[in-house]
């Protein structure tokens, strides 16, 4: 079983009727239901819960954390961000969605501004698979389209990705690195662009397939945990 925690700030759904109409049970529950499969054990957590629902116990029993945030990035406690970062370093996978690019945890792991161009014009997005052999692209065609989405455009201020899986083209002409992966410590990070809160993106079969594939990729076994600091010699040192 892959133990998955879907985290959502859950603010738009409480304050914007247009978002509540699309996701009446919250974005987190839409994602959780959409990616459900026999080998996933899924729970959800939100900003409003004690410790944002990300207690030590929850994180220590999470193999992959999915993160969606937008208007409340600054409300996430720095101590919780450090707790999540440490778990990633120790081997927990992290899947960051859409406007989570500006979350404290993603910026902390990337070490850059993670800024970009954006536009809300309900335009078509065509997502091209540029690494068809990658596990995250399993089951997809050469591309898939979303009829209406928010535009994100280059330059996307992130470090050079370990792997580039998807590139998006938008009806207005921009392109964007919309699916990128990283290794941080013993953990894996996957950023996936689609998911504007007023569009039914998290009901789209291909989007949900990518997220589920991303969870499986991020949960894949890693090597032995590394230890740092002062280290005793493995062999006897004779030349003292």
C-alpha positions in Angstrom: 0.0 0.0 0.0 1.1 3.6 -0.8 0.0 5.9 2.0 -1.1 9.2 0.5 -2.1 12.4 2.2 -3.9 15.0 0.1 -3.3 18.5 1.6 -5.4 21.5 0.5 -5.6 24.9 2.1 -9.4 24.7 1.6 -9.9 28.4 1.6 -11.4 29.2 -1.8 -14.1 26.6 -1.2 -15.2 28.4 1.9 -15.1 31.9 0.5 -15.9 31.8 -3.2 -19.2 30.4 -4.4 -17.8 29.8 -7.9 -15.2 27.5 -6.5 -17.7 25.8 -4.1 -19.9 25.1 -7.1 -17.2 23.2 -8.8 -15.7 21.5 -5.8 -18.6 21.3 -3.2 -16.6 18.8 -1.1 -13.3 20.6 -1.5 -10.4 20.2 -4.0 -8.8 17.7 -1.6 -11.7 15.3 -1.6 -12.1 15.6 -5.4 -8.4 14.6 -5.8 -8.7 11.9 -3.2 -11.7 10.3 -4.9 -10.3 10.8 -8.4 -7.0 9.0 -7.8 -8.4 6.2 -5.5 -7.2 2.7 -6.4 -6.7 -0.5 -4.5 -3.0 0.1 -3.7 -3.5 3.6 -2.3 -4.5 4.3 1.3 -5.6 8.0 1.1 -6.5 10.6 3.7 -6.9 14.3 3.5 -5.6 17.3 5.6 -6.4 21.0 5.5 -5.0 24.3 6.7 -7.7 24.7 9.3 -6.9 21.6 11.2 -4.5 21.6 14.2 -1.0 21.7 12.9 -2.6 22.1 9.4 -3.4 18.4 9.7 0.3 17.6 9.2 1.3 16.3 12.6 4.4 14.3 13.2 2.3 11.2 13.3 0.5 11.9 10.0 3.7 12.8 8.1 5.6 9.8 9.5 2.9 7.6 8.2 2.7 9.3 4.8 4.6 7.9 1.8 3.5 10.7 -0.6 2.1 14.1 0.2 0.0 15.9 -2.4 0.0 19.8 -1.9 -2.6 22.3 -3.2 -2.4 25.9 -2.1 -3.1 29.4 -3.5 -4.4 32.3 -1.4 -3.1 31.2 2.0 0.5 30.4 1.4 1.5 32.9 4.1 -0.8 31.2 6.6 1.2 28.0 6.7 3.3 27.9 9.8 7.0 27.9 9.2 7.5 25.0 11.7 5.2 22.8 9.7 7.0 23.7 6.5 10.3 22.6 8.1 8.6 19.4 9.3 7.5 18.6 5.7 10.9 19.5 4.3 12.6 17.1 6.8 10.3 14.3 5.8 11.1 14.8 2.1 14.8 14.7 2.9 14.1 11.5 4.8 12.3 9.9 1.8 8.7 11.1 1.7 7.5 11.9 -1.8 5.9 15.3 -2.6 3.5 16.1 -5.5 2.9 19.9 -5.8 0.0 21.0 -7.9 -0.8 24.2 -9.8 -0.4 27.3 -7.6 1.5 25.3 -5.1 4.5 26.5 -7.1 4.4 29.5 -4.8 4.0 27.5 -1.5 6.5 27.9 1.2 7.5 24.2 1.0 8.1 24.2 -2.8 10.1 27.5 -2.7 12.1 26.2 0.2 13.0 22.9 -1.6 13.7 24.7 -4.9 15.7 27.6 -3.4 14.4 30.1 -6.1 11.5 32.5 -6.4 9.4 30.0 -8.4 7.7 32.9 -10.1 6.1 32.9 -13.5 3.7 34.7 -15.9 -0.1 34.0 -15.5 -3.4 35.0 -17.0 -7.0 34.0 -16.4 -8.7 33.9 -19.8 -10.4 30.5 -19.8 -8.2 29.4 -22.7 -7.3 26.0 -24.0 -4.2 24.2 -22.7 -2.5 21.5 -24.7 -0.2 19.4 -22.5 2.5 17.6 -24.5 4.3 14.5 -23.3 8.0 15.2 -23.9 9.3 12.1 -22.0 7.0 9.3 -23.1 9.2 6.7 -21.4 8.8 8.3 -18.0 6.5 6.4 -15.5 4.5 9.5 -14.8 3.5 9.6 -18.5 2.2 6.0 -18.5 -1.1 5.5 -20.2 -1.1 8.9 -21.9 -1.1 9.7 -25.6 1.3 12.2 -27.3 -0.7 15.0 -25.6 -4.0 15.8 -24.0 -6.1 19.0 -23.8 -8.0 21.0 -21.2 -10.7 23.1 -22.7 -10.4 25.9 -20.1 -7.5 26.6 -17.8 -5.5 29.4 -16.3 -2.3 30.2 -18.3 1.1 29.9 -16.7 3.9 31.1 -18.9 7.7 31.1 -19.0 10.0 32.1 -17.6 9.3 29.7 -14.7 12.0 30.5 -12.1 12.9 27.0 -10.9 16.2 25.1 -10.9 16.9 23.0 -14.0 14.6 20.0 -13.5 16.1 16.5 -13.1 13.5 15.4 -15.6 11.1 17.3 -17.9 7.9 15.2 -18.5 5.4 17.7 -19.8 5.3 21.0 -21.6 2.1 23.0 -22.0 1.0 25.2 -24.9 -1.7 27.8 -24.3 -4.2 29.2 -26.8 -2.7 32.7 -26.2 0.7 31.5 -27.4 2.7 30.9 -24.2 4.5 27.6 -23.3 5.3 26.3 -19.8 7.3 23.5 -18.2 4.2 21.9 -16.7 5.6 18.6 -15.4 9.0 18.5 -13.7 10.7 16.2 -11.3 13.4 16.6 -8.7 15.3 14.6 -6.1 15.8 16.2 -2.7 17.7 14.1 -0.1 16.1 10.7 -0.2 12.8 12.1 -1.4 11.3 12.8 -4.8 9.4 15.9 -5.9 6.9 16.2 -8.8 5.4 19.5 -9.8 2.3 19.4 -12.1 0.8 22.6 -13.4 -3.0 22.2 -14.1 -5.6 22.8 -11.5 -7.1 26.3 -11.4 -9.8 26.3 -8.7 -12.7 27.6 -10.9 -12.3 24.9 -13.5 -13.2 21.2 -13.2 -9.6 20.1 -13.9 -9.5 17.6 -11.0 -12.3 15.6 -12.6 -10.3 15.2 -15.9 -9.3 11.6 -16.5 -5.9 12.4 -17.8 -5.1 14.9 -15.1 -6.0 12.3 -12.4 -4.0 9.7 -14.2 -0.9 11.9 -14.1 -1.4 12.7 -10.4 -1.8 9.0 -9.6 1.3 8.1 -11.7 3.2 10.9 -9.9 2.3 9.4 -6.6 3.5 6.0 -7.7 6.8 7.5 -9.0 7.4 9.5 -5.9 6.7 6.5 -3.6 9.2 4.2 -5.4 11.8 2.8 -3.0 14.9 4.7 -2.5 18.4 3.7 -1.3 19.6 3.6 2.3 19.1 6.7 4.3 22.2 8.9 4.4 23.7 10.1 7.7 25.7 13.2 8.1 28.1 14.8 10.6 31.1 13.2 12.4 31.7 9.7 11.1 33.8 6.9 12.6 36.2 5.2 10.2 35.2 1.9 8.5 38.8 0.6 8.6 41.6 1.0 11.1 43.6 4.2 10.4 47.3 3.2 10.8 49.0 6.4 9.5 48.4 8.6 12.5 
